[in-house]
Structure formats: structure tokens, C-alpha cells
Amino acid sequence: MDCFFAAVEMRDDPGLKNIPLAVGGAADSRGVISTCNYIAREYGIHSAMATAYAVRLCPDLKVIPGRMRYYQSVSRQIRAIFRRYTEIIEPLSLDEAFLDVSGTHLFRGSATLMANDIRSAIRRELSLTASAGVAPNKFLAKICSDENKPDGQCVVSPNQVVAFVKELPLKKIPGVGRVTLKRLAKIGLATCADVRAMGKEELVKQLGSFGEHLYIRAQGIDTRRLTTHWVRKSLSVERTYAEDIPEPGKAIASLDKLFDELQRRLKKHSKRPIRNQQVKLKFSDFQQTTMERSCNELDKSLFKELMPLAWERGKGKGIRLLGIGVTFKEEDEPAEKRQMDLFATL
């Protein structure tokens, strides 16, 4: 979907369409941008940016709080449209999904025509726009989906794969972030062509197992099937403070509410045995640490014990975020026989 949360808000309130708009937390409470419209993006604003900084970039930016339950309901409507074409759907988030249409006979099996029809149905029925990537595998489809945004479509047929990936910048490969990109640049790698020229053996020598993964992607190869069933492995809750907390004793005051919320969410997973508990702290310089300890049942006192130990890792820095959570034990039942409801209200 194109700027999904912001697009829903602009659809419901046409007065928001022609102004820089963002959905996210307030600037005065350390909020962050969840998404923004394309007018706001012209100012350099993007998701995960601190709202206060976004407002400095664009003083006229209108920031509105998100309506997650409502976005979930719209997402269910979109997914219902997907099901008209295939049942093999892998949601990545509320606004993005992989669809396997290789066994579908609609439009004589043309994935390109199906993607066009899906986008038309979303526009006609929901007054929202979507962009699509059509390709032989997940890796290429993901990249293609970003090529012609907004309201666009990019198609790479099997006989076009080699040409498409040849000069593909490595920054477009999912999982290659800024830090990795700098590391690759130091050894002369900027495009998939550079990777292929270096060769698999040298890549593995310089980058280890990641080098082999990069070499495979540089060929446009991805053999992963769509994942349509999940088992939740962990559950957590967290709070960001309006001002840094100077020491863990004062952060403990937040623990009761977080613990109550964690207990509430765990009721949906009451049959799942717990393997350990964790405390996560994010410090004033945005560095973060997690400390965990094995346990068999939820214990509030254990979180209180872990918090000062985690804080010591920050060498006395203030705390801007506190999170607590649990990891579940692995289950004997195969993952494919259990399904997590992506749209369940937490």
C-alpha cells in the first residue's frame, strides 16, 4: 500500500490531502513518525524519524495519532480482496504482503494482469492506492514493489532477471542497511555486478556466510516459499519516557503498569510455557541492551532484579525506554499446524 496509514486518514478527511501529513506520536512526548504522505516525504521526512525532528524539517507538518484498530480493519478488507486471487498469502505487515499466484488460472495465469486487477479493486472499493512488484521470487518482487511508487507496478519476467539485477544497487537488497553498505563499499562493492565479479569464494573469505547469501541474491536467486503460518516466539511491552530517567530505581515505578499489560496480553497464550524473561533498556544516546534470565513462570520480581543489571551496561546513561517481555519454549507441534492471527487485537 502507498503510505497506508496516512492514505487512510486522507481518504476519510479530504482536507488532509494537500498538506504535509504524518501519522505518529507527539513531538513533545518523544513520539516517532509511523508513516507520512508523499508531500511530507519531499521534506526528507520518513517513518521511524523522531517527530520533533520531522517538525523541524517541516514546520507546517500536521501530525495526527494513529488509529491502529481501524487500520487493522481496513487491512482485513484488503486481504479479502487478495483471497479472490489466491489463498497463498504471506502478510509482512498491515500494508504489505506476498501473494503466490503461480497456481491461479485467472487472466490465463498472467500475474501482471492479476496485479493490475488487484490494484484496481483496491482503488475502486476502498479508495486507496497500492503498488505491486511482479517477479519469479520473493526477493525480486519485494524490490519491484518499490520501483514505481506510488500507484505503480513493476514487472520482471524470468528472462529479464539477469538484466534487472546486473546493475541493481546493493542498498536495495532487503537486509543491507547503512552499516552493511559502508562495509561493502570498503571492499569495492556497490552493485550486484560488483558482487558477481568478485566471485563467491572471495566473498565468503571477506564476509563469511553473508558473502554466500549476497552472491546468491546478486544472481537474482531466491528459493524461499511463502510463509503462511506462524507460531509466536515471544511477547513484550515497552514504554518511552518523555524525559530521560536518570537511574533504574525511578524506572521501576513504571514496571507495575507494564507488568499488568504483559499479563493481559499473555492471557491469549496461557497454554504456552515460558522459557525466560527479559528487560530491554534504550539509553539517552539510543544505544540499547537486553538482559534475560531463565524461568518457568512469570515473576515480577525477576524484572526488578534484571533492570539495574541492564542499566549498568549503559555506564550510568539515562533511560529513555523500558521494555519487559518473555520468550516461549519451543513447542512439539510443527509450526505449519498452528497459525497466529496477524489481525488479532493485542
C-alpha positions in Angstrom: 0.0 0.0 0.0 1.1 3.6 -0.6 1.7 5.5 2.7 -1.0 3.3 4.1 -1.9 4.9 7.5 -1.7 8.5 6.0 -3.6 7.4 2.9 -6.5 6.1 5.1 -6.6 9.4 7.0 -6.6 11.4 3.8 -9.3 9.3 2.4 -11.5 9.8 5.4 -10.7 13.5 5.7 -10.2 15.1 2.2 -8.9 18.3 4.0 -5.7 16.5 4.8 -4.9 15.6 1.2 -2.9 18.6 0.1 -0.8 19.3 3.2 2.3 17.6 4.6 0.8 14.9 6.9 2.2 12.3 9.2 0.8 9.7 11.5 2.7 9.2 14.7 3.4 10.3 18.2 3.5 13.9 19.5 6.7 15.9 19.3 6.6 16.8 22.9 6.5 13.2 24.2 9.3 11.7 22.1 7.0 10.4 19.5 8.2 8.9 16.2 6.7 9.0 12.7 4.8 5.9 11.8 4.3 7.0 8.2 3.8 10.1 6.2 2.3 11.2 2.9 4.3 12.0 -0.2 4.1 15.7 0.3 5.9 15.3 3.7 8.5 13.0 2.2 9.6 15.8 -0.1 10.9 17.5 3.1 13.0 14.4 3.9 10.6 13.0 6.5 10.3 9.2 6.8 9.0 6.5 9.1 10.8 5.9 12.4 12.0 9.5 12.4 11.6 11.4 15.7 8.5 13.6 15.4 10.4 16.6 16.9 13.0 16.4 14.2 10.3 15.9 11.5 8.6 19.1 12.6 11.9 21.0 12.4 12.3 19.8 8.8 8.7 20.9 8.0 7.2 23.3 10.5 3.8 23.0 8.7 3.7 19.3 9.2 0.4 18.1 10.6 0.9 15.1 12.9 -2.1 13.0 13.9 -2.2 10.0 16.2 -2.7 6.6 14.7 -5.9 4.5 14.8 -4.4 1.1 14.8 -7.6 -0.9 15.2 -9.2 1.0 12.3 -6.1 0.4 10.1 -6.4 -3.3 11.0 -10.0 -3.4 9.9 -9.0 -1.7 6.5 -6.2 -4.2 6.2 -8.6 -7.1 6.6 -10.6 -5.6 3.7 -7.5 -5.5 1.5 -6.7 -9.1 2.5 -10.2 -10.2 1.5 -9.5 -8.8 -2.0 -6.3 -10.8 -2.1 -8.2 -14.0 -1.4 -10.2 -13.6 -4.6 -6.9 -14.4 -6.4 -5.1 -16.9 -4.2 -5.1 -18.4 -0.7 -1.3 -18.4 -0.6 -0.6 -15.1 1.2 2.3 -14.1 3.4 1.5 -10.8 5.2 4.6 -8.8 6.1 2.7 -6.1 7.9 -0.8 -4.5 7.8 0.0 -2.8 4.5 2.3 -5.3 2.6 2.1 -9.0 1.6 3.5 -11.6 -0.8 1.0 -13.4 -3.0 1.8 -16.6 -4.8 -0.4 -16.8 -7.9 1.6 -19.5 -9.7 -1.3 -21.9 -9.4 -4.0 -19.4 -10.3 -5.8 -19.6 -13.7 -7.4 -16.1 -13.6 -6.4 -13.9 -16.6 -5.0 -17.1 -18.2 -2.4 -17.2 -15.4 -0.9 -13.8 -16.1 0.5 -12.4 -12.8 0.8 -9.0 -14.4 -2.9 -8.8 -15.2 -3.8 -10.1 -11.8 -1.7 -7.4 -10.1 -3.4 -4.8 -12.2 -6.8 -6.1 -11.3 -6.0 -6.3 -7.6 -4.8 -2.7 -7.6 -7.9 -1.6 -9.5 -10.2 -3.4 -7.0 -8.4 -1.7 -4.0 -8.8 1.7 -5.7 -12.4 1.1 -6.7 -13.7 -0.5 -3.5 -11.5 1.2 -0.8 -10.4 4.5 -2.5 -6.8 3.7 -1.7 -3.8 3.0 -3.9 -1.3 0.2 -4.0 1.9 -0.6 -5.8 2.9 -4.0 -7.0 6.0 -6.0 -7.9 5.6 -9.0 -10.2 8.6 -11.4 -10.3 9.5 -15.1 -10.1 10.5 -14.9 -6.5 10.1 -13.0 -3.2 13.4 -11.2 -3.3 12.7 -9.6 -6.7 9.0 -9.0 -6.1 9.9 -7.0 -3.0 12.3 -4.8 -4.8 10.0 -4.4 -7.8 7.1 -3.2 -5.5 9.2 -0.1 -4.6 10.3 0.7 -8.1 7.2 2.7 -9.3 5.6 4.0 -6.2 3.1 5.5 -5.7 0.2 3.7 -7.5 2.6 1.9 -9.9 3.7 -1.6 -10.9 7.0 -3.1 -12.0 7.3 -6.5 -13.7 10.4 -8.6 -14.1 9.8 -11.8 -16.1 12.1 -14.8 -15.8 14.0 -13.9 -18.9 14.6 -10.4 -17.6 16.1 -11.4 -14.2 19.8 -11.3 -15.2 19.5 -7.9 -16.8 17.4 -6.5 -13.9 19.8 -7.5 -11.1 23.0 -6.7 -13.1 23.3 -3.1 -12.0 21.0 -3.3 -9.0 22.4 -1.2 -6.1 23.2 -3.3 -3.1 21.2 -0.9 -0.9 18.1 -2.2 -2.5 18.7 -5.7 -1.2 16.5 -6.4 1.9 18.7 -6.7 4.9 21.5 -4.5 3.6 21.4 -1.4 5.8 23.6 1.6 6.2 26.3 -0.1 8.3 26.5 -3.1 6.0 26.5 -0.8 3.0 29.6 1.0 4.3 31.3 -2.3 5.0 30.6 -3.4 1.4 31.8 -0.1 0.0 35.2 -0.6 1.7 35.8 -3.7 -0.3 34.6 -2.1 -3.6 31.1 -3.5 -3.7 28.2 -1.1 -4.8 26.1 -3.2 -7.2 25.2 -6.8 -7.8 27.5 -6.7 -10.8 30.4 -5.9 -8.4 29.4 -8.9 -6.3 29.3 -11.3 -9.2 32.7 -10.0 -10.4 34.3 -10.7 -7.0 33.1 -14.3 -7.0 31.6 -16.5 -4.4 34.9 -17.7 -2.9 36.4 -14.3 -2.3 33.0 -13.0 -0.9 32.9 -15.8 1.6 36.5 -15.2 2.6 35.8 -11.5 3.2 32.2 -11.6 4.5 31.7 -15.2 5.8 28.2 -16.7 5.4 26.7 -13.3 4.5 29.0 -13.3 1.4 27.4 -16.5 0.2 23.9 -15.1 0.7 24.9 -11.9 -1.1 26.3 -13.8 -4.0 23.0 -15.8 -4.4 20.9 -12.6 -4.3 23.2 -11.0 -6.9 22.2 -13.7 -9.3 18.5 -12.9 -8.7 18.0 -16.3 -6.9 15.6 -16.8 -4.1 14.1 -20.2 -3.4 12.1 -19.3 -0.3 8.4 -20.4 -0.3 5.8 -18.1 1.2 5.3 -18.5 4.9 1.6 -18.6 5.7 1.6 -19.9 9.3 3.5 -18.7 12.3 4.0 -19.5 16.0 4.7 -16.5 18.2 8.1 -16.9 19.9 8.0 -14.0 22.3 5.8 -11.2 23.7 6.8 -7.9 25.1 5.6 -4.4 26.1 7.5 -1.2 26.4 7.3 2.5 27.4 9.2 5.5 26.1 9.7 8.3 28.7 9.1 12.0 27.9 12.3 12.7 29.7 15.3 10.5 30.4 15.1 8.6 33.7 18.5 9.1 35.5 18.6 5.7 37.3 16.7 2.4 37.3 15.1 2.9 40.7 12.8 5.6 39.2 12.1 3.5 36.1 10.8 0.7 38.4 7.8 2.9 39.1 6.6 2.1 35.5 7.0 -1.6 36.0 3.6 -2.2 37.6 1.7 -0.9 34.6 3.9 -2.6 32.1 3.6 -5.9 34.0 -0.2 -5.6 34.1 -0.2 -5.1 30.4 2.1 -8.0 29.8 -0.1 -10.2 31.9 -3.2 -9.1 29.9 -1.6 -10.0 26.6 -0.3 -13.3 27.9 -3.9 -14.4 28.6 -4.2 -15.2 24.9 -1.2 -17.5 25.2 -1.9 -19.1 28.6 -1.1 -22.6 27.4 2.4 -21.6 26.2 5.2 -22.4 28.7 7.7 -19.6 29.3 11.4 -20.1 28.7 12.8 -16.8 30.0 12.1 -13.2 30.9 13.8 -10.1 29.5 14.3 -6.5 30.3 15.2 -4.1 27.5 16.6 -0.6 28.1 17.2 2.1 25.5 19.5 4.8 26.8 19.7 8.5 26.1 22.1 8.0 23.2 19.7 5.5 21.6 22.0 2.6 22.4 20.1 -0.4 23.8 20.7 -3.6 25.7 18.6 -6.6 26.7 19.2 -8.8 29.7 17.4 -12.1 30.2 17.1 -14.9 32.7 15.6 -18.4 32.5 12.3 -19.0 34.4 9.3 -21.3 34.3 6.6 -18.8 35.2 6.1 -15.0 35.0 7.7 -13.3 38.0 7.6 -9.5 38.5 10.5 -9.6 41.0 12.7 -11.0 38.3 12.2 -7.9 36.1 13.2 -5.8 39.1 16.4 -7.8 39.5 17.3 -7.5 35.9 16.7 -3.8 35.4 19.7 -2.5 37.4 22.0 -5.1 35.9 20.9 -3.9 32.4 21.4 -0.3 33.4 25.0 -0.9 34.4 25.7 -1.8 30.8 24.8 1.8 29.9 27.6 3.1 32.2 25.2 5.5 34.0 23.4 6.9 31.0 19.8 8.0 31.3 16.9 5.6 30.3 14.6 6.7 27.5 12.8 3.4 27.0 11.9 0.5 29.2 10.6 -2.8 27.9 9.8 -6.2 29.5 8.9 -9.5 27.9 9.0 -13.2 27.8 10.2 -15.9 25.3 8.1 -19.0 24.9 9.5 -22.5 24.9 9.6 -24.3 21.6 6.5 -26.5 21.0 6.5 -30.1 19.8 3.7 -29.3 17.3 5.0 -28.3 13.9 4.7 -24.6 13.1 2.7 -25.2 9.9 -0.1 -26.7 12.1 -0.5 -23.5 14.2 -1.5 -20.1 12.9 -1.1 -16.7 14.5 -3.8 -14.2 13.7 -2.0 -11.2 12.2 -5.0 -9.0 12.8 -5.8 -10.0 16.3 -6.2 -7.0 18.7 -3.5 -7.3 21.3 
